[in-house]
Amino acid sequence: MSYLLNALSMLIELVFEAAVTLLLLRVAAEACRADFHNPLSQFIYRYTNPVLAPIRRVLPNWRRINLAALLLAWLAMLLKRLLLFALLGVMPNPLGLIVLALAELLDFTLLFYLVLIFGWSLLSMFSVDQRHPLLKLAGTLVAPLLRPLRGKLVAGQIDFGPMVVMIVLLLARLLIAAPLLDLGVRLALGA
């Protein structure tokens, strides 16, 4: 029976994290003013707008941050965690569940940017067409994080700025997100 629970929990995590990825892409694309004519930007907008449009009437953007998408991403993490606790037959403490969902969203966002920067820097090392929609969107999304170090950590022809940003993101996962996750789990389980 535990094999079935493992498979079901993996499917639940996969579905909810795919939805959160789409919502985080929407938040990042709006915040970075990604090119709307990019087919990937249009895909993100097309599949998130039906859900976000009604919420945005009540919860408008703050500066360039789409608060409705962030709220939905947090609610998706909350529902995911609630379903995973239900599979185990555990009723979590609501405060712990709220903290745990927030910590998971923070950790997932840090991991999202870590993977995005790694993928973008890997693709930029090869002779890929710079006008490719994926490379253009990824470059737009990682630019705000890399801009402070642009050109400052270059040795030869290699820019070490992306590596430094990835190390900072890893440290943030270890020093900020992990303790919050532990706190959320302790509060949720009442330990």
N, C-alpha and C positions, 0 to 999 in steps of 0.2 A: 504494500500500500504506500510506503514512503516513496517508491519510485514514481508512482502516479502523482503524488503531491509535489515532488521535485519538478516533474515535467509541467504540471499545472502552474506552479509558482514561476518557472522560467517563462512560460507563455504570458503570464500576467505581467511580469517585469518587461518583457519584450514589447508588448502592446503599449503599455503606459509610457515607457521610455521613448518609444518612437513618437508618440504624441507630444511628449515634453520636448523632444529634439526639434520637432516642427515648430512648436511655439517659441522655443528659444531662438531658432533661426529667424522667426518673425520679429522678435524683440531686437535682436542684433542687427538685422537688415534695416529696420526703421531707425535705430539709434545711429547707425553708421551711414545712413542715407544711401543704401545700395541702389545701383542702377535698376530702375523698374523695368527697363526694356530687356533685361537679362531673363532668359526663359526660366531659370531656376528661381529668380525672385518672383516671377509671375506665378509659378507653381506654388510657392510658399504662400503667397497672397491669396490665390484662388482657394486653397484648401483650409486656410485658417480664417478667412474673412466671414464665412457664414456663421461660425461660432462666436467670433469676436465682435461682430457688428452690433448685436443687441447689447452686449455688456459695455461696449465703448460709449453707448448713449448715457449710461449711468456712471461709468468710471472712465473719464477721458485720460488722454496721455498726459504725463507730467514731463514737460520739456520734450525730449524725443524718446522717452521711455514708454513703451506700451504697457500700461499697468494692467489692462484687461488680460493680455497674454501671460503676464507674470502671475496674475491671480489664478488663471486656468492651469498653468503649469504647476503651481503649488497645490491646487485642488486635485490635479491628476496624481501627484505624488502622495497626497493624503489618502485618496481612494485606493491607490495601489497598496500602500502600507496597511490600510484597513482590511483589504481583501487577503493580503498575505497573513495577517494576524488571524483572520477568520478561518483560513485553511488550517492553521495550527490549533484552532479552538480556543484562542485567547482573546479576551476582551480588554483592549488597552485603555489606559487612562487617557481621557481626551486632551489634557494639557501636554502630556508626553507625545501623543500622536501629532499634535500641532507642531511641537518643537522638532520632532523627528522628520516630519514632512518638509519643514523649512531647511533643516540641516541636509536632507537628501537633495533638495533642490539646489542648495549652494554647492554641494559636492559634485552634483551632476553638471552644473554650470562650469565649474572649474575644470572638470574632466572634458567637457565639451570644447572649451577653448584650448585645452592642452592637445587634444586630438586634432583640432582645426589648425593650430599653428604647426604641429608636426607634419600633417598632411600637406599644408601649403608650402612649407619650407622644403619638403621632399620633392614635391612637384616642380618647384621653382629651380631645383638643381638640374633637372633634365630639360631637354630642348622641346618643351611642350609649347604649343601655340599660346601666347600670352593673352589672346582674345577669347580663349575657351571660357564658356560661361561658368564652369566650376572654379577655375583658377581666378577669374575676375571677382566672383562673389567671395571666395575665401580670402583673397587679397584685401577686399574692402572690409571684411569682418575682422581681420587680424590687425589691420593698419593702426587703429587707436592704441592697441597694446604695444605694438612694435615702434611706433613713432618716437617715443622718448629716447630710444636707444639706436635709432637709425643712423648708421654711419659712425657711431662712436666705438663700437667693438669689432672693428674690421682688422683682420690679419691676412695679408695677401689679398686674395679675392674672396675670402670667406667672411661672412657677417655672422658673428656669434650672438647677436641680439636676440634672435628667436630662441636660442638655447638658454640664455639667461632668463627670458620671460617664462620658458617652460619650467625652469628650476623654481622660479618664484611661485608659479601655479602649483607645482608639486608641494612646495613648502606650505602654501596656503591650505592645501588639502590635508596635510599632516597636522598642522598647528591650529587651524581654525575649524575646518569641516569635521575632522575626526573626533575632536572633543565634543562638538555639538551633537554629532551622531550618538556618541556614547551617552551623553546627557539625555537625549531624546529616548533612547532605548531604556535607560534606567527609569525615567519618568513614566514611560508608557507601560512598563512591566511592574511598576510600583516597587522596584528594588531599592 
